Amino acid sequence: MRIAGLVADLLMRTCNASSVERQSFIDGSRYMIRFSDNNNMEVHLVDKGERLFAEFWINTYATPLMIIEYVYTDIKPSSICEEICELIRIINESLMKQGEKSNRNQAVQPR
């Protein structure tokens, strides 16, 4: 049972995703979902074995900010989608606050 595609489809419909790209490999697949409104955030859904991994990426980091592992037992694609959307919102708000704080600090510094 592969559910990454179902979750990717739900994210495209409900979470303001801008694009999706699929890669296949021998024992699974990877869906890269981009969210252009959210600090160029991407969520990579990786189906591997009996597990699904959600990796949260932004373009200024070389590694994921966070990785969540889901085991297929009693897994619901809609619940995963809701959780990912909420985490994207939280991460985006945090990044926006950091950006505002950096801008204020730069404005206060004497030249």
C-alpha positions in Angstrom: 0.0 0.0 0.0 1.5 3.3 -1.1 -0.1 6.5 0.3 2.4 9.2 -0.6 0.5 10.0 -3.8 -2.8 10.3 -2.0 -1.3 12.7 0.6 0.5 14.7 -2.2 -2.9 15.0 -4.0 -4.6 16.2 -0.9 -1.8 18.7 -0.2 -2.2 20.1 -3.7 -5.9 20.6 -3.2 -6.1 21.8 0.4 -2.8 23.4 1.4 -2.0 26.0 -1.3 0.8 23.9 -2.9 2.1 25.3 -6.1 3.6 22.2 -7.7 4.5 18.6 -7.3 7.2 16.4 -8.8 7.4 12.6 -8.5 10.5 10.4 -8.5 10.3 6.6 -8.5 12.9 4.2 -7.1 13.1 0.5 -6.6 11.4 0.2 -3.3 9.3 3.4 -3.2 8.8 6.9 -4.4 9.3 10.5 -3.5 6.9 13.4 -4.1 8.3 16.9 -3.8 5.5 19.3 -3.1 6.4 23.0 -3.3 4.7 25.9 -1.5 5.7 29.1 -3.2 3.9 31.4 -0.7 5.7 29.9 2.3 9.4 30.9 2.2 9.9 28.5 -0.8 9.1 25.6 1.5 9.0 22.1 0.2 7.6 18.9 1.7 9.1 15.7 0.4 6.9 12.6 0.9 8.9 9.4 0.8 7.2 6.0 0.6 9.7 3.4 1.6 8.9 -0.1 2.7 5.9 0.0 5.1 6.6 3.6 6.1 6.0 7.2 4.9 8.4 10.0 5.7 7.5 13.7 5.5 10.6 15.9 5.2 10.2 19.7 5.6 12.7 21.7 3.5 13.4 25.4 3.0 15.8 26.7 0.3 18.3 28.2 2.9 19.1 24.9 4.6 21.1 22.0 3.2 19.2 19.5 5.3 15.5 19.1 6.2 14.2 21.2 9.1 12.2 18.2 10.3 11.4 14.6 9.3 8.3 12.8 10.5 7.9 9.1 10.1 4.5 7.5 9.7 4.0 3.7 10.0 1.2 2.3 7.7 -0.8 0.7 10.5 -4.1 2.5 10.6 -2.7 5.5 8.7 -5.2 8.1 7.2 -4.0 10.3 4.3 -6.4 13.1 5.4 -5.0 13.2 8.9 -1.4 13.3 7.6 -2.4 16.1 5.2 -4.0 18.1 8.0 -0.9 17.7 10.2 1.5 18.7 7.4 -0.6 21.8 6.5 -0.6 22.9 10.2 3.2 22.3 10.5 3.8 24.4 7.3 1.7 27.2 8.8 3.6 27.1 12.1 7.0 26.9 10.4 6.1 29.7 8.0 4.9 32.0 10.9 8.2 31.3 12.8 10.3 32.1 9.7 8.3 35.3 9.1 8.9 36.4 12.7 12.6 35.7 12.4 12.7 37.8 9.2 10.9 40.7 10.9 13.2 40.5 13.9 16.3 40.6 11.6 14.9 43.5 9.7 14.3 45.5 12.9 17.8 44.7 14.2 19.3 45.9 11.0 17.3 49.1 11.1 18.4 49.9 14.7 22.2 49.4 14.1 24.1 52.6 13.5 26.0 53.0 10.3 
